[in-house]
Every structure is written in structure tokens, then in C-alpha cells.
């Protein structure tokens, strides 16, 4: 109890007044140190949530005075809160659009921090093999023109698997989501019908299916609904033990989402990456790339009035772009290509 550790004022004062003074100084110093902690608020992508949580934990071990809170509300809300100044920084898997940037007088810097992938997930009872998906199959399923698991487009590329005739129960993200942005960005590139009829975005009107919020929601819904299908950031699929398939890339190879195949997608685009880092790497031309890969960006104001917060954010991001990259593979993300990390480190100098 607190009373048990309180100094006995009478005895201290009577025996040695300097001891009381020293205790007072120490208490004041302790209080000042405790009050010096920097609290950073952030919000956005559920896609990046697992690795960002790990980064925050490890960084605090090195810098106990920096505390980072993160609200995984989806990329759309993360962008909105960043633009409005509700948080110190945001995170998104889809870049802020030109139209959104024009709605605010705040300059926001996109800093790529890690690579991830979105995979088709499903629940097919009794089937242990990974299902292969062609671009035509994925577009057809999400457009509603492919309705059953044994459709010829799926059966053709899965000859060794006896696909059931059950209807595909389709699920999609109901919230404004960077995962949806990556998925629909890919579908827009491989299907003119999708591009013209639905398009890409963090929140689109899906022609068929049922909406479920957040990656965790899709993860749980697929696992509990036989013959269902949706899309997930690969970390959620692997950690949640959700069945997920291979996707045929632009070279015709059926590729699994791995560190190497995700990095390959980014490496092909690194040389042509714009100065603001807003780029898409879906449907990469690289022969061994996983085709539904993406950067994830931290969204940081170019001007941060609070000097202690500015110093903490810059320090955190520098650590993420260097030592923090080593933690990515353990959570099924891929580290940035070296050239991208180097450019991102230089971009941090824009923060004032």
C-alpha cells in the first residue's frame, strides 16, 4: 500500500533536514521525467496493424519515453483523421488521392514502410490443396458471373482437385479499407468490366456478396462459413489459419504470397517510383512476383509544431526503415527494397 512507503516526516525532519530536501528533489525529478513522456496517436490500416504493433513495442523498449497508440479503423478513416489533424500520423495501404489532398491545407508526406499482399481466402471442407485462381476467375467471382466452385474457369486450372458444386458465398470489406483498395486496384487492371463498372477505391459498391468490417471480421466470417470466399492481408490469413490460394501473375505463373514474391513486385517498380512514393505495384510485370502486392505508407504531416512529437516521430520512422525492417518477415510482410528504404530515409528530412 502507498501508506507503507511514505517517509516518516517527523523522524526525517528531526534527524537530518538535508535528507528531506534530497527526497523532495528526487520526487520532483521523477515527476518531471514521468511528465516528459511523448504520447503519439495514430490510426488507419488494419493491413499494417500486426507489424506496426510489433514495431511500437520494440521501439518503446529502446525509448521508454515514447508511447504510440494506434487505432486500426481502416485506411479510409486513417486518411480522414490524418487530414483533419485528429491524429499525429496515419497509416494506409492506398495513397491519399489528389482530390483528398486538395481538401486540406496540410501537406502530408507518404513514407513507405513495409510491403504486404492481399490473398484470396476461402473455406472448402475436405480440400487441403491450395486452389489456383486465374485473373479471369477472380474477376468473374467478384463480378458475380462465376457463381459455383466447380465453374469451368476454376476446374481448368485445378485438374487434380474435385471442386464442389456449391455456390460461392462471397464476402467483402464493408468499411473503408486499404485492403479493398489493393484488391480493387488489381481487379481494375486485369478486368475492363471491373474497371468500368466498379473501379478501385478504399470503399466501392461490390456487385455481389456480403460486407464484413475489418480484416479480423473477414477472417472470422470465412472460417465459420463453409464454401465462402473473401480477401485478406496475408498476415491475417496465415496467423488465422485461413485457407488461401495461389494467383496467376502477368507471366502466367501461379504464385504464392511470400517474402520473395512480394519483394519482387516492389523491386520491379522501384526504379520508376515517383518522389511522393504514391505508386501501385499490383499486376507487376516481374515473372516471379505475387500480383496483388502493395506498399503500406505512414502518412505524416510535413509540419509538426510540437518539437518533442516531431523528434519522436522522426526517430520512430528512422528506426522502422532500418532495424525495424528485420522484423517484417516474422509476420509475413516483406521488407522494403534497399533503394526504396534509402529514398524514404531522405524524405523524412522534409518533416519540419
ABEGO torsion letter per residue (X at the ends): XAAAABBBAAAAAAABAAAAAAAAAAAAAAAAAAAABBBBBBBEBAAAAAAAAAAAAAAAAABAABBBBBBBAEAAAAAAAAAAGABABBBBABBBBAAAAAABABBBBBBBABBBBBBBBBBBBGBABBBBBBAAAAAAAAAGABABAABAAAAAABAABBBBABBBBBBBBABBBAAAAAAAAAAAAABAAAAAAAEBEABBBBABEBBBBEAAAAAAAAAABBGBBBBBBAAAAAAAGBBBBBBBBAAGBBBBBBAAAAAAAAAAAAAABBAAGBBBABGBABAABBABBBBBBBBBBABBABAAAAAAAAAAAAAAABAAAAAAAAAGBBBBBAAAAAAAAAAAAABX
